[in-house]
Amino acid sequence: MTDPVDDDGAAGGQAAVRAMGPGTGWRVEWATGGRIAGAVEAADGHADWVRSATTAVVDGRAVAITGGDDETALVRDLAGGERLGDPLPAQGSVWAVAAVVVDGRTVAAVADPSGLTRAWDLTSRRPLAGLAGGAWAAASAVVDGRPVILLGGDAPRLLMWDAATGESLGELVGAPGAGRVGAVGAVATAEVGGRPVAVTLHDDSVLHTWSLRERRHQGRLLTPAGGSGQRVSLTTAVVDGRLVAVTGTWDGRVQVWDAAAGTEVAGRARLTAHMGPVWAVAAAVVDGRPLVVTGGEDRTVRVWDLVSHRQLGSDAVFPSEVTAVSMAPDGRVVVGFGHDVAVLVPRPD
């Protein structure tokens, strides 16, 4: 990803602009940076661009975890924006964060692509384990009752990791005859029919699927895409019992793929394209509905119902381009824009 540019034309600048949205259906509950009119101003944001986001529950409290180019991960109260504890340090830009629950405690994995992936106990705020080599991508799963973190990076494989103990639980590599499996840029997980699976996005825009229980490569889901059609973001969901992969492209398209058939989901309206790269996508099940949130260079965030392919509410527009999103099970949306973080909540209507 290239460095985004704020309104004042300087990379990472702090232009005194205000959000133009959100429109109907959403309100900004809180935001850092003081750049969104009407929002509760939370503690300071990151000192550099936000690159990753996820949500978790720590001691019964819903939190947002964000990572940035300032080589830290920050944990905040999801409802009010209060920062919880000191920043979690990294050795480089934090491109991926993921969380699992181990024996009742929440463990967060903080990954950067060049240095060290480190696991933290979010209750005691102490480091648990470290893994040299770094990672571009991280996701959580439960495999045979064991919470695990999946890590992907420059090597053409997935590493399954016990973040609490630091134990490596195996490497998943491409099957013979499957063709080139490049570096992993993004990974997302889901459970289909009681079986945990993963989908990976690689440096050549190919998508691969993996069976986590058997620790094996299932196959190539999508062929390479280059130029303006390059895929730059990925998430997964389960719709009507079927695994789907949702990708965002360099030219702004948001596409939904049937993982079993390897084809774009037909019979429903396409999700409206963004203007420019779709840097971030994330999915969650809210009130029994599979939803996906998308954000990108055009500074907009959109939320979609994956059954009907209808947009929920209108666009939410931010002062800087959107580089990270996550959605909590209660429908709150975490947005990383520029150096700052905001949370959108659905309006009652």
C-alpha angles and dihedrals in degrees: 000000000000120000110273120232128226126220094273090061096244120117107251091004124159103227114185095241131136130223114261092210174327100204128199119335099028143067131187107246095188140342139185124233100040093252099119115078116230096012124122105256112234129195120296118302127226121308091234139016119323110237107171143023141181139160131232143160119250118187090339093310121115111231141183118224117199132179129200151176087269087080095247141102118217127205118207137177104260094217101045108016095238111156113239114213131327122319115279105240126228133182095238143356111330103232096164139034127176135170136207134177114239119184091337097311126103116238121193124202114211112195134186123182099236110035133019139343107215131188121215133195100228094204099052093026091224127134115251107183142350135211121201121222101050130233140240095206138033136177137166131236142161113236118186089340094309120116110230140175121225115211130192131182144134093332117081095244145074120245118211108210137185099220095193096057102020091237117151109227096192145294122264112212134179118279119251110270093020092112127233116346106196134195115308115247099171139007131192131179139206140169116239119184090344093307121114114228136175135209121202133198114211137201092263092052092253118141121215130188126218136194106223098192092055092034091226141127112255100190150280112301100186134018123234120293123194140178116024090347093064112133113234105170139035144188136162136222140171114240120183089343094307127112114241130185119212117204134186120209138210091251094052104262122142111204132185117210130195102229095205096049098033091224135115111266107262134197096051134080115273118251108257114261124243123230102254133350119351098223098177140035131166137171137208140166110244120182088344094307124115107231133181129201123204132190136172155149092312088068092240131129122201131183121207137192104229094205097055097020087227121145113240108225121332133295120301109216124204135196093247135027116283115247103167137028138174134173128215123215090254091060099257113142122214113209127192111200122168107319092333142086130212136177123220120202127194115253114237091246 
